[in-house]
């Protein structure tokens, strides 16, 4: 909603928020600064998520160097995943107090030092400290919890598209950087590779946090400030713009919390157990792995489709359809295990893999406003991580009991369909009503 009379445009014309300008705007003021914020968030997600998920490439070289068991070396990885989940609501609280820019800066420093320290580690305890603890805590500043309030502050009308673009950074980063790390390991040691990675992250992510990212449009200089002023002061209206503790029992939060647990559970079934599942029923490991990789590549396509759709049609319908589509993929391979479904299933699930993230985070912002979105989406992310952990263990346990993953896949399919129904109960009309009421009030 825009309050107050519209001030006269500055000399030379003035850009509209989010990039639309008058014909007389000068070229230097033609680009809305929010697009630079978006590019910085994309770059941080591109680097941080890919590097955080790269440990498998370094696993065997480190194993040989330290003469450890695989179980012992896996524990620091488990620790960093757990701490990443725990760090999200903590980061949300810190963002409320200090702003997203400060939290992203320190998260970038912790992440960089985590990789640098791991390259210097001389014992397993060093890996626990640097990779397990520091890298896990670094998640306060380079996860979706940190990016969501920032994007919400800078993008009001096209928030779904903006969050989709940020989300694709994590997929494209893995696609581009993981092969790069593998090539580097063929020329230099794992220590040199991790050290180079830590230095690169320190230079790039810290520089973006210091010199590009700003918490509010008014902080980005006269051009961004006039973009907001040109249409009057913009106010984001949310139905539950309350202290965050009072939001925990509200229906939208509980519904998003429950559905995002399903997201974590169902993607982990595929991430951990797809290749064993496919090879158990007769497909070669090469075919299973290639199909999984192709499915992962469709992350970007699915995410870029659902974001703009959510800006046009609302967010709950695309989110509900994403869960239903994913559930159909699980059902398909339970009943039809052939040379077509071994490709179709990971592609269907891959298409919907990250598509839930921008929709869930945008809905959180829609209902609870910018001041609450960081901490509340952080708590919702903890639910996702709990679903992931349970899925990794329970699917293997089911296989040990039954000799098959069919029940695990059936459970994943059921949870997807249940999540689709849960999301359907979200009353997005409350958001529209709150905005319409605020629009109708006199300036």
C-alpha positions in Angstrom: 0.0 0.0 0.0 1.2 3.5 -0.7 0.5 6.1 1.9 0.4 9.9 1.5 0.4 12.1 -1.5 2.8 11.2 -4.3 5.7 13.7 -4.2 6.8 15.2 -7.5 9.4 13.2 -9.3 13.0 14.4 -9.1 14.5 16.2 -12.0 15.2 13.9 -14.9 12.5 11.4 -13.9 12.5 8.7 -11.2 12.5 4.9 -11.3 9.5 3.0 -10.0 10.3 0.4 -7.2 11.6 -2.8 -8.7 12.9 -1.4 -11.9 10.1 0.4 -13.8 11.1 3.9 -14.8 9.6 7.0 -16.5 10.8 7.8 -20.0 12.9 10.8 -18.7 14.9 8.7 -16.2 18.7 8.9 -16.7 20.5 5.7 -17.6 22.4 5.7 -14.3 19.1 5.6 -12.4 17.3 3.2 -14.7 18.2 0.0 -12.7 16.4 -0.6 -9.4 19.0 -1.3 -6.7 17.0 -4.3 -5.6 18.3 -6.2 -8.7 21.8 -5.8 -7.3 20.6 -7.2 -4.0 19.1 -10.1 -5.8 22.3 -10.8 -7.7 24.3 -10.8 -4.5 21.9 -13.2 -2.8 22.1 -15.5 -5.9 25.9 -15.4 -5.8 26.1 -16.2 -2.1 23.6 -19.2 -2.5 25.5 -20.3 -5.6 28.8 -20.5 -3.6 27.7 -21.5 -0.1 25.2 -24.3 -0.9 27.5 -25.9 -3.4 30.5 -25.8 -1.2 28.5 -27.0 1.8 27.4 -30.1 -0.2 30.8 -30.9 -1.6 32.3 -33.0 1.2 31.7 -36.2 -0.7 34.3 -35.2 -3.2 36.9 -34.8 -0.5 35.8 -37.8 1.5 38.2 -40.4 0.2 41.3 -38.2 0.0 40.7 -37.1 3.6 40.0 -40.7 4.6 43.3 -41.9 3.2 45.3 -39.0 4.7 43.9 -39.5 8.3 43.5 -43.3 8.2 40.0 -43.0 9.6 36.9 -45.2 9.4 34.1 -44.0 7.2 31.8 -43.8 10.2 34.2 -41.6 12.1 34.6 -39.2 9.2 30.9 -39.1 8.6 30.2 -37.7 12.1 31.5 -34.1 11.4 29.3 -34.1 8.3 26.2 -35.0 10.4 27.2 -32.4 13.0 27.4 -29.6 10.4 23.9 -30.6 9.0 22.4 -30.5 12.4 24.0 -27.2 13.4 22.9 -25.7 10.0 19.3 -26.5 10.9 19.6 -25.2 14.4 21.3 -22.0 13.2 18.4 -21.0 11.0 16.0 -19.7 13.8 19.0 -18.3 15.7 20.0 -16.4 12.5 16.4 -15.2 12.2 16.5 -13.7 15.7 19.9 -12.1 15.1 18.5 -10.6 11.8 15.6 -9.0 13.8 18.1 -7.4 16.1 21.1 -6.5 13.8 19.8 -6.7 10.3 20.3 -9.2 7.5 23.5 -7.6 6.2 25.4 -8.1 9.5 24.2 -11.7 9.8 25.1 -12.5 6.2 28.6 -10.9 6.8 29.4 -13.0 9.8 27.9 -16.1 8.3 30.2 -15.6 5.3 33.2 -15.2 7.6 32.4 -18.4 9.6 31.8 -20.4 6.4 35.1 -19.2 4.9 37.1 -19.9 8.1 35.5 -23.3 8.3 37.0 -24.3 5.0 40.3 -22.6 5.7 40.5 -24.4 9.1 39.6 -27.7 7.6 42.5 -27.4 5.1 44.9 -26.9 8.1 43.4 -29.6 10.4 45.9 -32.2 11.6 43.4 -34.5 13.4 39.8 -35.5 13.4 39.1 -33.0 16.2 40.2 -30.3 13.9 37.7 -31.4 11.3 35.0 -31.5 14.0 35.8 -27.9 15.0 36.2 -26.3 11.6 33.9 -28.3 9.3 31.4 -29.6 11.8 31.0 -26.6 14.1 32.1 -23.4 12.3 30.7 -24.4 8.9 27.4 -25.5 10.5 27.1 -22.2 12.4 28.0 -20.3 9.3 24.6 -21.3 8.0 23.1 -18.3 9.9 24.2 -16.1 7.0 24.0 -18.2 3.8 20.7 -20.1 3.9 17.2 -19.2 2.8 16.4 -17.9 6.3 18.9 -15.0 5.8 17.9 -14.3 2.2 14.1 -14.3 2.7 13.7 -11.1 4.8 16.2 -9.3 2.6 14.3 -10.2 -0.6 11.0 -9.4 1.1 12.2 -5.9 1.9 13.3 -5.1 -1.6 10.7 -6.9 -3.7 7.0 -6.4 -3.0 5.2 -7.1 -6.2 7.5 -9.8 -7.7 8.7 -11.5 -4.5 7.9 -15.0 -5.8 10.1 -14.5 -8.9 12.9 -13.0 -6.8 12.9 -15.9 -4.4 12.9 -18.4 -7.3 16.0 -16.7 -8.8 17.8 -16.9 -5.4 16.7 -20.6 -5.1 18.2 -21.5 -8.4 21.6 -20.3 -7.2 21.9 -23.4 -5.0 21.2 -25.8 -7.9 23.4 -24.1 -10.5 26.2 -23.8 -8.0 26.2 -27.6 -7.5 26.0 -28.2 -11.2 29.0 -25.9 -11.9 31.2 -26.1 -8.9 31.2 -29.8 -7.9 32.8 -30.9 -11.2 35.3 -28.0 -10.8 36.4 -29.3 -7.4 36.8 -32.8 -8.8 39.1 -31.5 -11.5 41.1 -29.5 -9.0 41.7 -32.6 -6.9 43.2 -34.3 -9.9 46.0 -31.6 -9.9 46.4 -30.5 -6.3 45.9 -32.0 -2.9 42.6 -31.8 -1.0 44.2 -29.3 1.5 45.2 -26.9 -1.3 41.7 -27.2 -2.9 39.9 -26.4 0.4 42.4 -23.6 1.2 41.8 -22.0 -2.3 38.0 -22.4 -1.7 38.2 -20.8 1.7 40.1 -17.8 0.3 37.8 -17.4 -2.6 34.7 -17.5 -0.4 36.2 -15.0 2.0 36.9 -12.5 -0.8 33.7 -12.9 -2.7 31.0 -13.4 -0.1 32.4 -10.9 2.5 32.8 -8.3 -0.3 29.2 -8.8 -1.4 28.0 -8.4 2.2 30.1 -5.3 2.8 29.8 -3.4 -0.5 26.5 -4.6 -2.1 24.0 -5.8 0.4 21.8 -3.2 2.2 19.0 -4.0 4.5 16.5 -1.4 3.3 16.1 0.6 0.1 16.9 3.9 1.8 20.4 2.6 2.7 21.4 2.1 -0.9 21.9 5.8 -1.7 19.8 8.5 -3.3 18.7 6.5 -6.3 17.2 3.7 -4.3 15.7 6.1 -1.8 14.0 8.1 -4.6 12.7 4.9 -6.1 10.7 4.4 -2.9 9.9 8.0 -2.4 8.6 8.4 -6.0 5.5 6.5 -5.2 5.2 7.5 -1.5 6.2 5.3 1.4 5.6 1.6 0.7 4.1 -0.3 3.6 4.0 -4.1 3.5 0.7 -5.3 5.0 0.5 -8.7 6.7 -2.4 -10.3 8.5 -0.3 -11.4 11.4 2.3 -8.7 11.9 2.7 -9.5 15.5 5.6 -10.4 17.8 7.0 -13.6 16.5 6.2 -15.6 19.6 2.5 -14.8 19.1 2.6 -16.2 15.6 3.6 -19.7 16.6 0.0 -20.9 17.2 -1.4 -19.2 14.1 -2.8 -21.6 11.5 -0.6 -20.5 8.5 2.6 -21.1 10.5 1.4 -24.6 11.7 0.4 -25.6 8.2 3.7 -24.4 6.6 5.7 -26.1 9.4 3.9 -29.4 8.9 4.1 -29.4 5.1 7.8 -28.4 5.1 8.6 -31.5 7.2 7.3 -33.5 4.3 9.6 -31.7 1.9 12.6 -32.7 4.0 11.5 -36.2 4.4 10.7 -36.9 0.7 13.8 -35.3 -0.9 16.1 -37.2 1.5 14.5 -40.5 0.5 15.7 -39.8 -3.1 19.0 -38.2 -2.1 20.2 -41.0 0.1 18.3 -44.1 -1.1 17.4 -43.6 -4.8 20.5 -45.3 -6.3 20.4 -48.3 -3.9 16.6 -48.6 -4.6 17.1 -48.5 -8.4 20.0 -51.0 -8.4 18.1 -53.4 -6.1 15.4 -53.7 -8.8 17.9 -54.4 -11.6 19.2 -51.1 -13.0 22.9 -50.4 -13.2 24.5 -47.9 -10.8 25.5 -45.7 -13.9 21.9 -45.5 -15.1 20.6 -44.8 -11.6 23.2 -42.1 -10.9 22.7 -40.4 -14.3 19.0 -40.4 -13.9 19.4 -38.8 -10.5 21.7 -36.2 -11.9 19.3 -35.3 -14.7 16.5 -34.9 -12.1 18.7 -32.6 -10.1 19.3 -30.5 -13.1 15.6 -29.9 -13.4 15.6 -28.1 -10.0 16.2 -24.8 -11.7 13.4 -25.3 -14.3 10.8 -26.1 -11.7 11.8 -23.3 -9.4 11.8 -20.6 -12.1 8.3 -21.8 -13.2 6.6 -21.7 -9.8 7.9 -18.3 -8.7 6.3 -16.2 -11.4 3.1 -18.4 -11.3 2.8 -17.6 -7.5 3.0 -13.9 -8.2 0.2 -14.2 -10.6 -2.1 -16.8 -9.1 -1.2 -16.9 -5.5 1.3 -19.3 -3.7 -0.7 -22.0 -2.1 -2.1 -23.5 -5.3 1.3 -24.0 -7.0 2.8 -25.3 -3.7 0.0 -27.8 -3.3 0.4 -29.0 -6.9 4.2 -29.3 -6.4 3.7 -31.7 -3.5 1.0 -33.7 -5.4 3.3 -34.0 -8.4 6.2 -35.2 -6.3 3.9 -37.8 -4.6 2.8 -39.1 -8.1 6.5 -39.7 -8.9 6.9 -42.0 -5.8 3.7 -43.8 -6.7 4.8 -44.3 -10.2 8.0 -46.3 -9.4 6.3 -48.4 -6.8 4.0 -49.9 -9.4 6.0 -49.5 -12.6 9.7 -50.3 -12.5 10.9 -50.2 -16.0 13.4 -48.4 -18.3 11.0 -45.4 -18.6 10.2 -44.8 -15.0 13.8 -45.1 -13.9 14.3 -41.8 -15.7 10.8 -40.3 -15.2 10.7 -40.6 -11.4 13.9 -38.7 -10.5 13.0 -36.1 -13.1 9.5 -35.6 -11.6 10.9 -35.4 -8.1 13.8 -33.3 -9.2 11.5 -30.8 -11.0 9.7 -30.3 -7.6 12.8 -30.5 -5.4 13.6 -26.9 -4.5 10.3 -25.5 -5.9 8.8 -25.7 -2.4 11.4 -23.4 -0.9 10.5 -20.0 -2.5 6.8 -20.7 -2.2 7.0 -21.6 1.5 9.3 -18.7 2.3 7.2 -16.2 0.3 4.0 -17.4 2.1 5.7 -16.9 5.4 6.5 -13.3 4.5 3.0 -12.8 3.1 1.3 -13.8 6.4 3.8 -12.6 9.0 5.6 -9.6 7.4 9.3 -8.8 7.0 10.1 -8.4 10.7 9.0 -12.0 11.4 9.9 -13.9 8.3 13.5 -14.6 9.3 12.9 -16.3 12.6 9.6 -18.0 11.6 11.0 -19.4 8.3 14.1 -20.5 10.4 11.8 -22.5 12.6 10.1 -23.9 9.6 13.5 -24.9 8.2 14.3 -26.8 11.4 11.1 -28.9 10.7 12.5 -29.6 7.2 15.9 -30.8 8.6 14.1 -33.0 11.2 12.2 -34.6 8.3 15.4 -35.1 6.4 17.2 -36.8 9.4 14.2 -39.1 10.1 13.9 -40.1 6.5 17.6 -41.0 6.1 17.4 -43.4 9.1 13.9 -44.7 8.7 14.2 -45.6 5.0 17.2 -47.7 5.8 15.5 -49.3 8.8 12.5 -50.2 6.7 14.8 -51.8 4.1 16.5 -53.8 6.9 13.1 -55.1 8.1 11.5 -55.8 4.7 14.3 -56.2 2.2 12.7 -53.5 0.1 12.3 -49.7 -0.1 8.7 -50.0 -1.4 7.2 -49.1 2.0 9.6 -46.1 2.4 8.5 -44.8 -1.0 4.9 -45.5 -0.2 5.2 -43.4 3.0 6.9 -40.6 1.0 4.0 -40.7 -1.5 1.4 -40.5 1.3 3.2 -37.6 3.0 3.3 -35.7 -0.3 -0.4 -36.1 -0.9 -1.0 -35.2 2.8 1.1 -32.1 2.4 -0.8 -31.1 -0.8 -4.0 -31.3 1.3 -2.5 -29.4 4.2 -1.4 -26.5 2.0 -4.9 -26.3 0.5 -6.2 -25.3 4.0 -4.0 -22.2 4.0 -6.4 -19.2 3.7 -4.5 -16.9 1.3 -7.6 -14.8 1.2 -6.5 -13.4 4.6 -3.5 -11.8 2.9 -5.6 -10.3 0.1 -8.2 -9.0 2.6 -5.5 -7.3 4.8 -4.0 -5.6 1.8 -7.4 -4.5 0.5 -8.4 -3.1 3.9 -5.2 -1.2 4.2 -5.6 0.2 0.7 -9.1 1.4 1.5 -7.9 3.4 4.5 -7.5 7.1 4.0 -3.9 8.3 3.7 
